[in-house]
Amino acid sequence: MVEAVPPVPSAWTVANMVTVLRIGLVPFFAWALLADGGHSTAGRLVATLLFVVAASTDRLDGWLARRSGQVTDLGKLLDPIADKVLIGTALVLLSALGDLPWWVTVVILVRELGITAMRFLLLRYVVLPASRGGKLKTVLQSVAIGLFLLPLDQLPGSVSVVAVLVMAAALAVTVVTGLDYARTGLRIRRTASRPPAAGL
């Protein structure tokens, strides 16, 4: 008797559609931020709102995938891409508008792109999960960017101080966790390439 082959589940799950929505919000976020050369108070508030909504879906899509048992390869691929597109666009535009030093954007993007590339290279050996530090890094980056997106010139000076302090913390955690991931990746690579011990 031939056993029936179970149908392959669709890659277009609710969780993956939420991830695609996060990517789809990026152009609207960029348009709002750049309105009136980046000096529109309304535009900055709309951009901040869109960024918060998009960043919030980062947790939502993962929760939906695990809750429904629909973790897919497409989701594993799209999720980090969506994160990098959103964070990268926000950082580059903030630097282009003169609100954030370019060196901060470069340091964060080099770390993010480098670790993402390393993760893809390690897929043949193991899936490198996000560490607690990595999750903290994402939260700090999102909060810091959200603060810098606000029309700070219309707000009390204390808000700008908080924005700078949170960004400094995000930058520090970004670098430290990046080095930790790199060390872990090198250890995995060395272990995987080491020839097996001869049997006795």
C-alpha positions as CSV (number, residue, x, y, z in Angstrom):
1,M,0.0,0.0,0.0
2,V,1.4,3.4,-1.0
3,E,1.4,5.9,1.7
4,A,0.0,9.3,0.9
5,V,2.5,12.1,0.8
6,P,1.5,14.9,3.1
7,P,0.9,18.2,1.2
8,V,3.7,20.7,1.4
9,P,2.5,23.7,3.5
10,S,2.3,27.0,1.7
11,A,5.1,29.4,2.4
12,W,2.7,32.3,2.4
13,T,1.6,32.0,6.0
14,V,0.1,34.8,8.1
15,A,3.5,35.3,9.8
16,N,5.2,35.6,6.4
17,M,2.6,38.1,5.2
18,V,3.2,40.2,8.3
19,T,7.0,40.2,7.5
20,V,6.2,41.3,3.9
21,L,4.0,44.0,5.3
22,R,7.0,45.3,7.3
23,I,9.0,45.5,4.1
24,G,6.1,47.2,2.3
25,L,5.9,49.9,5.0
26,V,9.5,51.1,4.4
27,P,8.8,53.2,1.2
28,F,5.9,55.0,3.0
29,F,8.1,55.5,6.1
30,A,10.9,57.0,3.9
31,W,8.4,59.3,2.0
32,A,7.0,60.6,5.3
33,L,10.5,61.2,6.8
34,L,11.7,63.1,3.7
35,A,8.6,65.3,3.5
36,D,9.6,69.0,3.2
37,G,13.2,68.0,3.3
38,G,12.8,66.2,6.6
39,H,11.7,69.4,8.4
40,S,7.9,68.7,8.4
41,T,6.7,68.1,12.0
42,A,3.7,66.2,10.7
43,G,5.9,64.1,8.4
44,R,8.3,63.3,11.2
45,L,5.5,62.2,13.5
46,V,4.0,60.0,10.7
47,A,7.4,58.5,10.0
48,T,7.9,57.7,13.7
49,L,4.4,56.1,13.8
50,L,5.1,54.0,10.7
51,F,8.5,53.0,12.1
52,V,7.0,51.9,15.4
53,V,4.3,49.9,13.7
54,A,6.9,48.2,11.4
55,A,9.3,47.5,14.2
56,S,6.6,46.0,16.3
57,T,5.8,43.4,13.7
58,D,9.3,42.0,14.2
59,R,8.1,40.2,17.3
60,L,4.6,39.6,16.0
61,D,5.6,37.5,12.9
62,G,7.9,35.3,15.0
63,W,5.2,34.7,17.6
64,L,2.6,33.9,14.9
65,A,4.9,31.4,13.2
66,R,5.7,29.6,16.4
67,R,2.1,29.6,17.7
68,S,0.7,28.2,14.5
69,G,3.6,25.8,14.0
70,Q,4.3,27.4,10.6
71,V,7.9,28.2,10.7
72,T,9.1,28.2,7.1
73,D,12.4,28.6,5.3
74,L,10.9,31.6,3.5
75,G,10.2,33.2,6.9
76,K,13.7,32.5,8.1
77,L,15.0,34.3,5.0
78,L,12.6,37.2,4.9
79,D,12.7,38.1,8.6
80,P,16.3,39.3,8.9
81,I,16.1,41.0,5.5
82,A,13.0,42.9,6.6
83,D,14.8,44.0,9.8
84,K,17.9,45.2,7.9
85,V,15.8,47.0,5.3
86,L,13.9,48.9,7.9
87,I,16.8,49.7,10.3
88,G,19.2,50.4,7.4
89,T,16.8,52.8,5.7
90,A,16.1,54.7,8.9
91,L,19.8,55.1,9.7
92,V,20.8,56.2,6.2
93,L,18.0,58.7,5.9
94,L,18.7,60.2,9.4
95,S,22.4,60.6,8.5
96,A,21.5,62.1,5.1
97,L,19.3,64.6,6.9
98,G,22.1,65.5,9.3
99,D,20.4,64.1,12.4
100,L,22.8,61.3,13.0
101,P,26.5,61.1,12.4
102,W,27.4,59.0,9.4
103,W,30.0,57.0,11.4
104,V,27.3,55.7,13.7
105,T,25.3,54.5,10.7
106,V,28.4,52.9,9.1
107,V,29.3,51.0,12.3
108,I,25.8,49.6,12.8
109,L,25.3,48.6,9.1
110,V,28.7,47.0,8.8
111,R,28.0,44.9,11.9
112,E,24.4,44.0,10.8
113,L,25.4,43.1,7.2
114,G,28.5,41.2,8.3
115,I,26.7,39.1,10.9
116,T,23.9,38.4,8.5
117,A,26.3,37.2,5.8
118,M,28.1,35.1,8.4
119,R,24.8,33.5,9.4
120,F,24.0,32.5,5.8
121,L,27.5,31.0,5.5
122,L,27.0,28.9,8.6
123,L,23.6,27.6,7.5
124,R,25.4,24.5,6.1
125,Y,26.5,23.7,9.7
126,V,23.9,25.2,12.1
127,V,21.3,27.9,12.5
128,L,22.8,30.6,14.6
129,P,20.0,31.8,16.9
130,A,19.7,35.3,18.2
131,S,21.3,35.7,21.7
132,R,19.8,37.7,24.5
133,G,22.3,40.4,23.8
134,G,21.3,40.4,20.1
135,K,17.6,40.8,21.1
136,L,18.6,43.7,23.5
137,K,20.5,45.2,20.6
138,T,17.5,45.2,18.4
139,V,15.3,46.8,21.1
140,L,17.8,49.5,21.8
141,Q,18.3,50.3,18.1
142,S,14.6,50.5,17.5
143,V,14.0,52.8,20.5
144,A,17.0,55.0,19.7
145,I,15.9,55.4,16.0
146,G,12.3,56.1,17.1
147,L,13.6,58.9,19.3
148,F,15.7,60.4,16.6
149,L,12.8,60.3,14.1
150,L,10.8,62.6,16.4
151,P,10.9,66.4,15.6
152,L,13.4,67.0,18.3
153,D,13.7,70.7,17.6
154,Q,10.0,71.0,18.7
155,L,10.5,69.0,21.9
156,P,12.3,69.7,25.2
157,G,16.1,69.4,25.1
158,S,15.9,66.4,27.5
159,V,14.4,64.3,24.8
160,S,17.4,64.9,22.6
161,V,19.7,63.9,25.5
162,V,17.8,60.7,26.0
163,A,17.9,59.9,22.3
164,V,21.7,60.3,22.3
165,L,22.2,58.2,25.4
166,V,20.0,55.4,24.1
167,M,21.8,55.5,20.7
168,A,25.1,55.3,22.5
169,A,23.9,52.2,24.5
170,A,22.6,50.7,21.2
171,L,25.9,51.3,19.5
172,A,27.9,49.7,22.4
173,V,25.7,46.6,22.5
174,T,25.7,46.4,18.7
175,V,29.6,46.2,18.7
176,V,29.9,43.9,21.7
177,T,27.3,41.4,20.4
178,G,28.8,41.6,16.9
179,L,32.2,40.6,18.2
180,D,30.5,37.8,20.3
181,Y,28.7,36.5,17.2
182,A,31.8,36.6,15.2
183,R,33.7,34.6,17.8
184,T,30.9,32.0,18.0
185,G,30.9,31.8,14.2
186,L,34.6,31.2,13.9
187,R,34.4,28.5,16.6
188,I,31.6,26.7,14.7
189,R,33.5,27.0,11.5
190,R,36.7,25.6,13.0
191,T,34.9,22.7,14.7
192,A,33.0,21.8,11.5
193,S,36.2,21.8,9.4
194,R,38.2,19.7,11.9
195,P,38.6,16.1,10.6
196,P,36.9,13.5,12.8
197,A,39.1,11.6,15.2
198,A,40.2,8.2,14.0
199,G,38.4,5.3,15.6
200,L,40.2,3.1,18.1
